């Protein structure tokens, strides 16, 4: 499909002004929300940076000499209610042992200070990794500042910024610093389900130095954590995953926040076997599309955008805040559009992806329909069409000079 020459509604003035309006609205809503807190909890009995309490309490258990209890749901719940007596609900620590090494230092300080440090570190790494990708895209900083994925991540207090920085940073460095890129990929062992497509990308493109560096980094991080917490921590982690899986199946976890095909199918009432089949079909199609694209297009913008989109169709477990990673796919795709010309539907698709983190949960809560897998599948298909029409040797994503 050739680039379209018809005028598009998303003119530069709107790209410049709309994010400012969105950002202003978000700031006002954030301030209003902050004013509702009482004794550290919002009206629903949740603390600021909701999921950070999970990380904070796990780190506290390490500091108290009972690291294995970090994966004990009841022990974690008791500690969290001791920190916030009016707390409503609690969540299990279900991360692998290396992640416990990361969160423990933030438990050395009071909760509020730890949350600020955790958020500042994550955002800094995220912006530093993304900066080379968006540096030459007009109005990109305003688009990033208003990106719902950023604000959702700040409110949730999760690992999304660190994981996005590792994944995006690895892709940015893939050509120039292959060993360092591998180290960053290996460190994603703290949340391995988001790294699921990286080995296939490296194999498809024959990036063996990066593959080896990733393997060494992942094994080293795991070995250090087992030395610190004991090999029993592996069993404790696996048991916590079973608890989390059971909570998902019985509806005890917030199913409307998941963005992958299996939980989306379950929310529609499809039985587990049927949901698994739906997930398998979509995941297989996404894998095939990504593999063929990676084999043809070695450039980071095209390969990276496909990996990000495909990740959320292949991994069995990802939540709306994990969609912060979409910032990289959006930026690479925008760079390619600016460099090669836009094809029909591409700019509309980027707008959908930009808004998706804040749209998917409310829509699912109201209708039981999780729109994320559908949007991501359409986006990957559209990227595939774009890739077929671009010379593999000319898919650098270079941005044309701005018109004065």
C-alpha positions as CSV (number, residue, x, y, z in Angstrom):
1,X,0.0,0.0,0.0
2,X,1.7,3.3,-1.0
3,X,2.0,6.3,1.3
4,X,-1.2,8.3,1.4
5,X,-1.1,11.9,0.1
6,X,-4.4,13.0,1.4
7,X,-4.5,15.5,4.3
8,X,-4.6,13.9,7.7
9,X,-6.5,15.2,10.7
10,X,-3.4,14.8,12.9
11,X,-1.7,18.0,11.7
12,X,1.4,19.4,13.5
13,X,-0.5,21.9,15.5
14,X,-2.7,19.2,17.0
15,X,0.4,17.0,17.7
16,X,1.8,20.0,19.6
17,X,-1.3,21.3,21.4
18,X,-3.3,18.2,22.3
19,X,-0.7,16.6,24.6
20,X,-0.5,19.9,26.5
21,X,-4.3,19.7,27.1
22,X,-4.1,16.1,28.1
23,X,-1.2,16.8,30.4
24,X,-3.0,19.7,32.1
25,X,-6.0,17.5,32.7
26,X,-4.0,14.7,34.1
27,X,-2.1,17.0,36.5
28,X,-5.4,18.5,37.8
29,X,-6.9,15.0,38.3
30,X,-3.7,13.8,40.0
31,X,-3.8,16.8,42.5
32,X,-7.5,16.2,43.2
33,X,-6.8,12.5,43.8
34,X,-3.9,13.3,46.2
35,X,-6.2,15.5,48.2
36,X,-8.4,12.5,49.0
37,X,-5.8,10.6,51.0
38,X,-6.2,10.1,54.7
39,X,-3.5,8.5,56.8
40,X,-1.6,7.5,53.7
41,X,-4.6,5.7,52.0
42,X,-7.1,6.8,49.3
43,X,-10.9,6.3,49.7
44,X,-10.5,2.7,48.4
45,X,-8.0,1.9,51.2
46,X,-5.0,1.9,48.8
47,X,-1.7,3.6,49.4
48,X,0.1,5.9,46.9
49,X,2.0,3.8,44.4
50,X,-0.3,0.9,45.1
51,X,2.0,-2.0,44.1
52,X,5.1,-0.5,45.5
53,X,3.8,-1.6,48.9
54,X,4.3,-5.1,47.7
55,X,8.0,-4.4,46.9
56,X,8.5,-2.4,50.0
57,X,7.1,-5.2,52.3
58,X,9.2,-7.8,50.5
59,X,12.3,-5.8,51.0
60,X,11.4,-5.3,54.7
61,X,11.2,-9.0,55.1
62,X,14.7,-9.4,53.7
63,X,16.0,-6.7,56.1
64,X,14.3,-8.5,59.0
65,X,16.1,-11.8,58.1
66,X,13.0,-13.7,56.8
67,X,13.5,-13.4,53.0
68,X,11.6,-16.6,52.2
69,X,8.5,-15.2,53.8
70,X,8.4,-12.5,51.1
71,X,6.7,-15.1,48.9
72,X,4.2,-16.1,51.7
73,X,0.9,-14.3,51.0
74,X,-0.3,-14.3,54.6
75,X,3.0,-13.1,56.0
76,X,3.1,-10.3,53.4
77,X,-0.5,-9.3,54.1
78,X,0.2,-9.1,57.8
79,X,3.2,-6.8,57.3
80,X,1.4,-4.6,54.8
81,X,-1.5,-4.1,57.3
82,X,1.1,-3.3,60.0
83,X,2.5,-0.5,57.7
84,X,-1.0,0.7,56.8
85,X,-3.6,-0.3,59.4
86,X,-6.6,0.7,57.2
87,X,-5.3,-1.2,54.1
88,X,-8.0,-2.8,51.9
89,X,-6.7,-6.0,50.3
90,X,-3.1,-7.1,49.6
91,X,-1.1,-8.7,46.8
92,X,1.4,-11.5,46.9
93,X,5.1,-11.1,46.1
94,X,5.4,-13.2,42.9
95,X,8.6,-12.1,41.4
96,X,11.7,-14.3,40.9
97,X,14.6,-14.1,43.5
98,X,16.7,-11.6,41.5
99,X,13.9,-9.0,41.8
100,X,14.2,-9.2,45.5
101,X,17.8,-7.9,45.2
102,X,16.5,-4.9,43.4
103,X,13.7,-3.8,45.7
104,X,15.4,-4.4,49.1
105,X,17.4,-1.2,49.2
106,X,14.2,0.8,48.9
107,X,12.9,-0.7,52.2
108,X,15.8,0.9,54.1
109,X,13.9,4.2,54.2
110,X,10.3,5.1,55.2
111,X,7.6,4.1,52.7
112,X,7.0,7.5,51.2
113,X,10.7,8.2,50.7
114,X,11.2,4.7,49.2
115,X,8.3,5.3,46.7
116,X,9.8,8.7,45.6
117,X,13.2,7.1,45.1
118,X,11.8,4.1,43.3
119,X,9.7,6.3,40.9
120,X,12.6,8.8,40.3
121,X,15.0,6.0,39.5
122,X,12.6,4.2,37.1
123,X,11.5,7.4,35.3
124,X,15.1,8.5,34.9
125,X,16.2,5.2,33.4
126,X,13.1,5.2,31.2
127,X,13.7,8.7,29.8
128,X,17.5,8.1,29.3
129,X,16.7,4.9,27.3
130,X,14.0,6.6,25.3
131,X,15.9,9.8,24.6
132,X,17.9,8.7,21.6
133,X,14.7,7.4,20.0
134,X,12.7,10.6,20.4
135,X,15.4,13.2,20.3
136,X,14.6,14.3,16.7
137,X,10.9,13.7,16.5
138,X,8.9,17.0,16.6
139,X,7.0,17.6,19.9
140,X,8.0,14.2,21.2
141,X,8.8,15.4,24.7
142,X,5.3,16.8,25.1
143,X,3.8,13.5,23.8
144,X,6.0,11.6,26.3
145,X,5.1,14.0,29.2
146,X,1.4,13.4,28.5
147,X,1.7,9.7,27.7
148,X,-0.9,7.9,29.8
149,X,1.5,4.9,30.2
150,X,3.8,7.2,32.2
151,X,1.1,8.5,34.5
152,X,-0.4,5.1,35.0
153,X,3.0,3.8,35.9
154,X,3.6,6.6,38.4
155,X,0.3,5.9,40.1
156,X,0.8,2.1,40.2
157,X,4.4,2.1,41.5
158,X,5.3,-1.0,39.5
159,X,8.4,-2.2,37.7
160,X,7.3,-0.9,34.3
161,X,9.8,1.9,33.9
162,X,12.8,-0.2,34.9
163,X,11.7,-3.1,32.6
164,X,10.9,-0.7,29.7
165,X,14.3,1.0,30.2
166,X,16.1,-2.4,30.1
167,X,14.2,-3.6,27.0
168,X,14.2,-0.4,25.1
169,X,17.8,0.4,26.1
170,X,18.9,-3.1,24.9
171,X,17.2,-2.5,21.5
172,X,18.7,1.0,21.2
173,X,22.2,-0.5,21.8
174,X,21.7,-3.6,19.8
175,X,23.9,-2.5,16.8
176,X,26.4,-0.3,18.6
177,X,27.0,-2.1,21.9
178,X,25.9,-5.7,21.4
179,X,27.4,-7.0,24.6
180,X,25.9,-4.3,26.8
181,X,22.6,-4.8,25.1
182,X,22.8,-8.5,26.1
183,X,23.5,-7.6,29.7
184,X,20.4,-5.4,29.8
185,X,18.3,-8.2,28.3
186,X,19.7,-10.6,30.9
187,X,18.8,-8.3,33.7
188,X,15.2,-8.6,32.6
189,X,15.2,-11.8,34.6
190,X,13.6,-9.7,37.3
191,X,10.4,-9.9,35.1
192,X,11.1,-12.6,32.6
193,X,7.7,-12.7,30.9
194,X,8.3,-9.3,29.3
195,X,11.6,-10.6,27.8
196,X,10.0,-13.6,26.2
197,X,10.6,-12.6,22.6
198,X,14.2,-11.4,23.0
199,X,15.9,-14.8,22.5
200,X,13.9,-15.3,19.3
201,X,14.9,-11.9,17.9
202,X,18.6,-12.6,18.6
203,X,18.4,-16.0,17.0
204,X,16.5,-14.8,14.0
205,X,19.1,-12.1,13.3
206,X,22.1,-14.1,14.4
207,X,23.1,-11.8,17.2
208,X,25.1,-14.4,19.0
209,X,27.3,-12.1,21.1
210,X,24.2,-10.4,22.5
211,X,22.6,-13.8,23.1
212,X,25.6,-15.0,25.0
213,X,25.9,-11.8,27.1
214,X,22.2,-12.0,27.9
215,X,22.5,-15.7,29.0
216,X,25.6,-14.9,31.2
217,X,23.9,-11.8,32.8
218,X,20.7,-13.8,33.6
219,X,22.6,-16.7,35.1
220,X,24.8,-14.4,37.1
221,X,21.9,-12.4,38.5
222,X,20.1,-15.6,39.4
223,X,23.2,-17.1,41.0
224,X,23.7,-14.0,43.2
225,X,20.1,-14.0,44.3
226,X,20.2,-17.7,45.2
227,X,23.4,-17.2,47.2
228,X,21.7,-14.4,49.0
229,X,18.3,-16.1,49.7
230,X,19.0,-19.8,49.3
231,X,17.9,-22.2,46.6
232,X,14.7,-22.6,48.5
233,X,13.7,-19.2,47.2
234,X,13.0,-20.8,43.8
235,X,10.4,-23.1,45.4
236,X,8.9,-20.2,47.3
237,X,8.6,-18.2,44.1
238,X,7.0,-21.1,42.2
239,X,4.4,-21.5,45.0
240,X,3.6,-17.8,44.9
241,X,3.0,-18.1,41.2
242,X,0.5,-20.9,41.9
243,X,-1.3,-18.7,44.3
244,X,-1.4,-15.8,41.8
245,X,-2.6,-18.1,39.0
246,X,-5.4,-19.4,41.3
247,X,-6.4,-15.9,42.1
248,X,-6.7,-15.1,38.5
249,X,-8.8,-18.1,37.7
250,X,-11.3,-17.4,40.5
251,X,-11.6,-13.7,39.7
252,X,-9.9,-12.5,42.9
253,X,-7.3,-10.5,40.9
254,X,-8.3,-7.4,38.8
255,X,-8.9,-9.2,35.5
256,X,-9.9,-5.9,33.7
257,X,-6.2,-4.7,34.0
258,X,-4.7,-7.6,32.1
259,X,-3.8,-6.9,28.5
260,X,-2.8,-10.4,27.0
261,X,-5.1,-12.8,25.1
262,X,-5.5,-15.5,27.8
263,X,-6.9,-13.3,30.6
264,X,-8.9,-11.3,28.1
265,X,-10.6,-14.5,26.9
266,X,-11.2,-15.6,30.5
267,X,-12.9,-12.2,31.3
268,X,-15.3,-12.9,28.4
269,X,-16.3,-16.2,30.1
270,X,-14.4,-18.5,27.8
271,X,-13.3,-21.7,29.7
272,X,-9.6,-22.1,30.5
273,X,-9.0,-24.6,27.7
274,X,-10.7,-22.4,25.1
275,X,-8.9,-19.3,26.4
276,X,-5.6,-21.2,26.1
277,X,-6.4,-22.1,22.5
278,X,-7.2,-18.4,21.7
279,X,-4.0,-17.3,23.3
280,X,-2.0,-20.0,21.4
281,X,-3.5,-19.0,18.1
282,X,-2.8,-15.3,18.5
283,X,0.7,-15.9,20.0
284,X,1.6,-18.3,17.1
285,X,0.5,-15.7,14.5
286,X,2.4,-13.0,16.3
287,X,5.5,-15.1,16.6
288,X,5.4,-16.0,12.9
289,X,4.9,-12.4,11.9
290,X,7.7,-11.2,14.1
291,X,10.1,-13.9,13.0
292,X,9.6,-13.2,9.3
293,X,9.9,-9.5,9.8
294,X,13.1,-9.9,11.9
295,X,14.6,-12.1,9.2
296,X,13.9,-9.5,6.5
297,X,14.4,-6.2,8.5
298,X,17.5,-6.1,10.7
299,X,17.1,-2.4,11.5
300,X,16.3,-1.6,15.1
301,X,13.2,0.7,14.5
302,X,11.4,-2.0,12.6
303,X,12.6,-5.0,14.6
304,X,12.1,-3.2,17.9
305,X,8.6,-2.0,17.2
306,X,7.6,-5.5,16.2
307,X,9.1,-7.0,19.3
308,X,7.2,-4.6,21.6
309,X,3.9,-5.2,19.9
310,X,4.4,-9.0,19.7
311,X,5.5,-9.3,23.4
312,X,2.0,-8.5,24.6
313,X,0.4,-11.0,22.3
314,X,2.8,-13.8,23.2
315,X,3.4,-13.5,27.0
316,X,0.7,-15.0,29.1
317,X,0.9,-12.3,31.8
318,X,1.1,-8.5,31.4
319,X,-0.9,-5.7,32.9
320,X,-1.9,-2.2,31.7
321,X,1.0,-0.5,33.4
322,X,3.4,-2.7,31.4
323,X,2.2,-0.9,28.3
324,X,4.7,1.9,29.2
325,X,6.9,-0.1,26.9
326,X,4.7,1.0,24.0
327,X,6.5,4.4,24.1
328,X,9.4,2.8,22.2
329,X,7.3,1.2,19.5
330,X,5.3,4.4,19.0
331,X,8.6,6.5,18.7
332,X,10.2,4.1,16.3
333,X,7.1,3.8,14.1
334,X,6.8,7.6,14.1
335,X,10.4,8.0,13.1
336,X,9.8,5.6,10.2
337,X,6.7,7.4,9.1
338,X,8.4,10.8,9.2
339,X,11.3,9.3,7.2
340,X,9.5,7.3,4.6
341,X,6.0,8.8,4.5
342,X,2.9,7.7,6.2
343,X,0.7,4.8,5.0
344,X,-3.0,4.7,5.5
345,X,-4.1,4.0,9.1
346,X,-0.6,4.4,10.6
347,X,-1.1,7.7,12.4
348,X,-4.5,6.7,13.6
349,X,-2.9,3.5,15.0
350,X,-0.2,5.4,16.8
351,X,-2.9,7.5,18.5
352,X,-4.7,4.4,19.6
353,X,-1.4,2.9,21.0
354,X,-0.6,6.1,22.8
355,X,-4.0,6.2,24.5
356,X,-4.2,2.4,25.0
357,X,-2.7,2.2,28.6
358,X,-5.4,4.4,30.0
359,X,-8.3,3.0,27.9
360,X,-8.1,-0.7,28.2
361,X,-8.9,-1.1,31.9
362,X,-12.0,1.2,32.0
363,X,-13.4,-0.4,28.9
364,X,-12.8,-3.9,30.3
365,X,-14.4,-3.0,33.6
366,X,-17.5,-1.7,31.9
367,X,-17.9,-4.3,29.2
368,X,-15.7,-7.3,30.0
369,X,-14.0,-6.7,26.7
370,X,-10.2,-6.2,26.8
371,X,-9.4,-4.1,23.8
372,X,-5.6,-4.4,24.2
373,X,-5.0,-7.7,22.4
374,X,-7.2,-6.6,19.4
375,X,-5.5,-3.2,19.1
376,X,-2.0,-4.8,19.4
377,X,-2.8,-7.5,16.9
378,X,-4.1,-4.9,14.4
379,X,-1.1,-2.7,15.0
380,X,1.3,-5.6,14.4
381,X,-0.6,-6.5,11.2
382,X,-0.3,-2.9,10.0
383,X,3.4,-2.8,10.8
384,X,3.8,-6.0,8.8
385,X,2.2,-4.3,5.8
386,X,4.4,-1.3,6.3
387,X,7.5,-3.5,6.5
388,X,6.6,-5.3,3.2
389,X,6.6,-1.9,1.4
390,X,9.9,-0.7,2.7
391,X,13.3,-1.7,1.4
392,X,15.0,-3.7,4.2
393,X,18.2,-1.8,3.6
394,X,16.4,1.6,4.0
395,X,14.3,1.0,7.2
396,X,16.6,3.0,9.4
397,X,13.8,5.3,10.6
398,X,15.8,8.4,9.9
399,X,13.8,11.5,10.4
400,X,13.6,14.0,7.6
401,X,14.8,17.6,8.5
402,X,11.9,19.7,9.8
403,X,10.4,22.2,7.5
404,X,10.9,25.8,8.5
